[in-house]
Amino acid sequence: MPGVFHHALINRHACLRVAQALLLCLCLTGAASAQARVEPFRFGEVDLEFLDQIKQLDKKFEDQGLVYREPELNAYVDRLGRSLLKPEDQLENVTWRFRVFRDPAVNAFALPNGSIYVFTGLLARMETEAQVAGVLAHEIIHVRNRHSYLSYRSYRKKMLTINLLSIAGAYSGMGGFGASLAAQFMLAISVVGYSRELEKEADLDGAQLMTASPYDPKAMIIAFESMQQKYEVDLDGEPFYGDHPKTKDRIAYLNEWLSKSAPRRETPSAGLSKEDYQKNVAGVTRHDIELAIDAGLYRTATTLGKRLIESQPELAANLTALADAYTALGPRSLEPTAEEKSGQGKREARKRRSKLTLQEEERTLAATAAGQERQKINFAEAEKLYRRATELEPNYALAWRGLGELFEKQKQSQPSVEAYRKYLELQPAAMDRLMIMRRIKTLEPQAAPNR
């Protein structure tokens, strides 16, 4: 399922450019024909070398903090994934593990050693447990049918004649996962997906896997439909679909298969209700809002925050998460404007993105009359939410920290200092204590005349 690796040291758009170059190689390799694979898969020396590199890559995810460290949620996702497995899925050189990956993209990916990662962004976007099961079923098929090995064999042969070492070196210098051939390959696969044929196989076999599970296979279609919703202005489009099925095509052939070939379902889909699922993933959704803000996905963060409030409106943590999103939204409207979605608007946004940091871009937008008006509205909404959070839970430290930052952005030094001090009083061992103390020290001279 196409997506993008995310890390604090990696520029997401540079990552996409690397994958775009690697796509040329993937397209040239072609794909192993499903019809031609009549013999059982047998490991060769190349496959075992690939597997060893994949295990190292798997460990790097853990070492670099890309795995979401929340035992209960990881255990939940692992149970969900294992509920789809069959006895015949105990495969050679496969140890099944279902884990959560810290990335706001709506995505999941599978490593051929059986490690399947579902992104925080996907868990936050899905509405039911069954939809997540549909995504996991798709990824299980990629592992079961050895898609990575089959594609890598062709990829490796082509790489012997196509020199992409400069690209690999550039990616490695960006703080990526190293320049091994396996790492390059998995980067490309994570962004562009497999060939049209293998992705379709994973979709249809995954739907069939769902029919044998307690979950309704229609949830897979609903999951794909949810992925089509875009909260941000789409500056990249769908650049990697040369030989890869578009989401609308996948929905179409899945609907056709379900209407013609799927057995009739006599029982309702299993799994948590929509309401219970939303409560179950509230913690990871709040974390994903932080990741989305860090990635500049402010509209996504605000939309996810609103979903949290719909589920649990009187929870201080949810109110604070939405307030954080409104603060970050700043001079932007929640819905993209017609101007932003126009060709000219997108060209200008791409130009800004290539030249400005997120902070510089925000200052540029806030200098306009429209930006100032939007910022006033968004900051007012954020303050209302923070204050409601402190009313519900006076000792919820993060709400006070958020208030401090909000007042600081508005150059209201005295209330900012007071909110920051309250935060440190409640969280004396906070990891950002020294940074907050420095902020207080800077703000105090400006606050003094107002006392």
Secondary structure, DSSP 8 states (H G I E B T S, - for coil): -------TTS-HHHHHHHHHHHHHHHHHH----TTT--S-----HHHHHHHHHHHHHHHHHHHTT-B---HHHHHHHHHHHHTT--GGG--TT---EEEEE--SSS-EEE-TTSEEEEEHHHHHH--SHHHHHHHHHHHHHHHHTTHHHHHHHHHHHHHTTS--HHHHHHHHHTT-S-S-HHHHHHHHHHHH-S-HHHHHHHHHHHHHHHHTSSS-THHHHHHHHHHT--SS--SS-STT-SSS--HHHHHHHHHHHHHHTS----S---S--HHHHHHHTHHHHHHHHHHHHHTT-HHHHHHHHHHHHHH-TT-HHHHHHHHHHHHHHTTS-SS--HHHHSHHHHHHHHHHHHH--HHHHHHHHHTSHHHHHHHHHHHHHHHHHHHHHHHH-TT-HHHHHHHHHHHHHTT-HHHHHHHHHHHHHH-TT-TTHHHHHHHHHHHHHHHGGG-
